[in-house]
Amino acid sequence: MSSEKVGVELRKGINGLDKVVLRESRGSSAEVYLYGGQVTSWKNNHGEELLFVSSKASFKPPKAIRGGIPICFPQFGSHGSLEQHGFARNRFWSIDADPPPFPTNSLSKAYVDLILRPSEEDLKIWPHSFEFRLRVALSPGGDLMLTSRIRNTSADGKPFTFTFAYHTYFSVSDIRWVRKLLWLLEKTDGVGVDTDVIEEEFEGGVANDELEGGADDDESEVRIEGLETLDYLDSLQNKERFTEQGDAITFESEVDKIYLSTPTKIAILDHEKKRTFVIRKDGLPDAVVWNPWDKKAKAMADFGDDEYKHMLCVEAAAVEKPITLKPGEEWKGRQELSAVPSSYCSGQLDPQKVLLSS
Ligand SMILES: O=P(O)(O)OC[C@H]1O[C@H](O)[C@H](O)[C@@H](O)[C@@H]1O
């Protein structure tokens, strides 16, 4: 990082941890903690936060920061013998003052290059020399681009193998589709329906059961497009393989799936916020979708009980087919996030029809 770069500042963050703040001239910004090499904030031109970070996130090493974009390396999840999601997310990264040139021309002036090399302790648990270079960049329009370059620097002639994910936590409006019904009932003056009662029952879980299966997926508040009809491994069912049945992906309970061989573009549509996130990825064939829902949320010390309603993880990943690098070889994995205003509406929801069809 050099001083002439516009919009790049090194600051102290929570608990005195170093962070880099990126700013673009039109108003967008991002923050990256050196701890974890982790993006913890991405704001659009209006200053609206686009990522979720838990209000209970502990910014205290060695615990990983709950939210933003943790880097899972050299292991995603429990797919190996290392700690969950590997160690990159709870190591201190350094600013890479002189990174090798980037092959792509970037218009961005707001970027930072970080580097992670294994410590002696790391080599005891994962005996492979590597250099992990991460560039985090904001485009003039406010897109957030993360590029990882991982190189095998071993002198012992041995290859190594890893799995990887950008574990992005998106901030979304209430993910539970039943919300929409309440809103519509109010709007249409739902004849003879007391929305306060429904609201109470819903919070108590009653309405949720009664209405289950009643709403068309099209009408949900938050949905993912781009993963329909794909195969996935269900982490809630011993990583068994299933095929998505072609419906839009919406949320009414815990989900933890690894979609395989996904397209390079995936969208998260948020009807209420009138916002669509577009994820473009390269070198990362898989996409993990995770929401802990209520029970798991309560079980996590660094996650608020109700916060699951307003977050969704869609994680560009390489899990099913681990990546192997011979000495001297480099792998590149890129994720580009855009948040575009949208007035998407796939049709009118008829609350009566929905309520009666359950
Ligand atoms: O609690 P963490 O170690 O941060 O993991 C949080 C979640 O990450 C991923 O999305 C995995 O697929 C989940 O199984 C896991 O629960």
The ligand as an SDF file (V2000), in Angstrom:
LIG
                    3D

 16 16  0  0  0  0  0  0  0  0999 V2000
  -19.1810  -21.4640   12.6880 O   0  0  0  0  0  0  0  0  0  0  0  0
  -18.2310  -21.4910   11.5240 P   0  0  0  0  0  0  0  0  0  0  0  0
  -17.0420  -22.3700   11.7410 O   0  0  0  0  0  0  0  0  0  0  0  0
  -17.8180  -20.1010   11.1220 O   0  0  0  0  0  0  0  0  0  0  0  0
  -19.0120  -22.0880   10.3130 O   0  0  0  0  0  0  0  0  0  0  0  0
  -20.2070  -21.5610    9.8700 C   0  0  0  0  0  0  0  0  0  0  0  0
  -20.7650  -22.3710    8.7000 C   0  0  0  0  0  0  0  0  0  0  0  0
  -19.8900  -22.2520    7.6310 O   0  0  0  0  0  0  0  0  0  0  0  0
  -20.2670  -22.9250    6.4040 C   0  0  0  0  0  0  0  0  0  0  0  0
  -21.2870  -22.2530    5.7660 O   0  0  0  0  0  0  0  0  0  0  0  0
  -20.5840  -24.3720    6.6250 C   0  0  0  0  0  0  0  0  0  0  0  0
  -21.1720  -24.9440    5.4680 O   0  0  0  0  0  0  0  0  0  0  0  0
  -21.4750  -24.5680    7.8230 C   0  0  0  0  0  0  0  0  0  0  0  0
  -21.5660  -25.9580    8.0920 O   0  0  0  0  0  0  0  0  0  0  0  0
  -20.9420  -23.8500    9.0460 C   0  0  0  0  0  0  0  0  0  0  0  0
  -21.8190  -24.0350   10.1310 O   0  0  0  0  0  0  0  0  0  0  0  0
  1  2  2  0
  2  3  1  0
  2  4  1  0
  2  5  1  0
  5  6  1  0
  6  7  1  0
  7  8  1  0
  7 15  1  0
  8  9  1  0
  9 10  1  0
  9 11  1  0
 11 12  1  0
 11 13  1  0
 13 14  1  0
 13 15  1  0
 15 16  1  0
M  END
$$$$
